[in-house]
């Protein structure tokens, strides 16, 4: 299997609310979106929003359950100030601050917010993984 992730798809409770949230963050929705699914280009990865029940049905699993989903999404930025600015944008768009900005144990600076469905986003400045000219992280080999 090639070491790549093509899509990250979130199963959301209210597709229109989630569409609005990500648009309010300044994300541009793809023309490939449809009534039942929203697509956003997120660097080299496609990001999608799909109804929670419909996504569970698509995968052949139960949609029941709640709590911590066992993963977070991350958005790296170029400075500590950009962490604070990004969190302010997320809260203004309808997100909920989960953690106050703090120095991470590994030396960076981070903060967390939850989107309207409770999916956790870490906003992070990591001086050990600088961003390229396009704003993408490239891990050391």
N, C-alpha and C positions, 0 to 999 in steps of 0.2 A: 504494500500500500504506500502510495506517495505521501510524504509528510506534509500535508496541507489541510487546511480547513476551508471549505468552499462557502458554507452557509452556517450561520447561527440563527436558529428560529425559536422565537419565544411564543409559547402558548399563553395568550392573554384573555382575561375575562371580558373586556370591552374593547373590541378592535378599533372603533372610532376614537375612543378616549386615548388609546395608546398611539394611534396615528397622530392625533393632535399633539400629544406630549412630545414625541420625537420631532415633529415639524416645528414645534415651539422652541426646541433646542437648536433649531437652525438646520436640521437634517433635511435633505431634499429627497422626496419620494421618487422612486423610479417610475418611468412610464410603463414598465412591465407589471406594475401592481394591478391587482384586480379587486373586485368588491370583497372577496373573502381573504385576501392576503395583501400585505403591504411589504414592498421591497425597498431597501436603502443600500446604496453602495457604501461600505465602510472600509476604506482602504482597499486591500486586496481580498477582503472577505465580504460576502453578501450577508446582510442582516435582514431578517424577515419577522413579521408579526402575523400570527395566525390565531384564530379562535382556539381557546384552550381545549374545549370539548372536541372540536373538529381535528385538532392536531393529535390528541390522544387516540381518537378513532382511526385516524390515518396510520398511526403506528401500531394499532391493535392492542392498546393498553387502556387501563382505567384512568379516567381523569380525576378520580378521588384522591384526596391527600392535600396537605398544606404544610406550611412551615418552611424551614430553610431548604432550598432546592438542591443544595450540595455543590453549587458553583457560583462564581461571580463573573461579571464582565469587567474589563478594565479599559480605561481611557488614559493613556499617558500624555503628559503635557511637558512643556519645555522649562517650567520654573515653578517654584513654590507659589508665587503670586497667581500663576495660571490655574493652580489647583483651586484656590479660593474663588477665582472668577468663574471657573467652570461650575463649581458647586452652587454659586449664586444663580447662574443661568438655569441649572437643573431645578432648583427650588422655585424660581420664578415661573418655570414651565409646568409646575405641578408635582415635582418630585419631592421626596421627603429626606431631609438630612438624617443620616443614621449614625455617623461618627463625626465628631469635630476634628478639623484638620490636626494632624499630629505627625511628629517625627516617627518614622517606621523603625522597627528594631534593626533593620538591615541598612539604615542610613539615608533613605529617601524621605519624602514627605507625601502624605496621603490623606484622603478623606473619602467617605462613602455616602452615596445616596441610593434611595430605592425609587424605581419608576412606579407608575400607578398600580402595577400588579405585584409590587414587592420584589421585583428582580433587582439584585444588588449590583451597583456599579462602583468600582473603585476608581477614583481619579487620583493619578499618581505622578509625581515628579521623581524619576529614578536617574540619578547622576551616573550610574554605572551602565545604563542602557540608553545612551543619548539618541535623540530622534534624528532621522535623516532630513534632507531638504524638503521632503514631502510630508514630514510629520509622522513617519512610520518608525516603529521599533525594529531593529535588526539585532537579534541575539547573537552573541559570539558563538563561533562554531565549536 
